[in-house]
């Protein structure tokens, strides 16, 4: 997965925006003000921090060398996923993990805000 593909995929979700609150090189993808993905898109290999259910996070780390505890994040709820380079996860799996992260964040929003996402 390329940085452009990751950015395009993240921004395709309802209500998703890209912000740069930390540095101009660190893309933070949010939905209604809540982070669901964070990446230095110019890094090699490409890595992205993604929210994950705690039990699944532990299992994924044990099964995949390309998944580690979230760098500079709450390691119980976040994974750092290597998406690029020869040791990165397949694109399909990265997309699934990004979508899971987005869904987890949306599920934690108040009902009224979730309903706003469904409206055109």
Helices and strands as residue ranges (DSSP letters): H 3-11, E 16-19, E 26-31, E 34-40, E 47-51, H 54-63, E 67-69, E 78-82, H 91-107, H 111-118
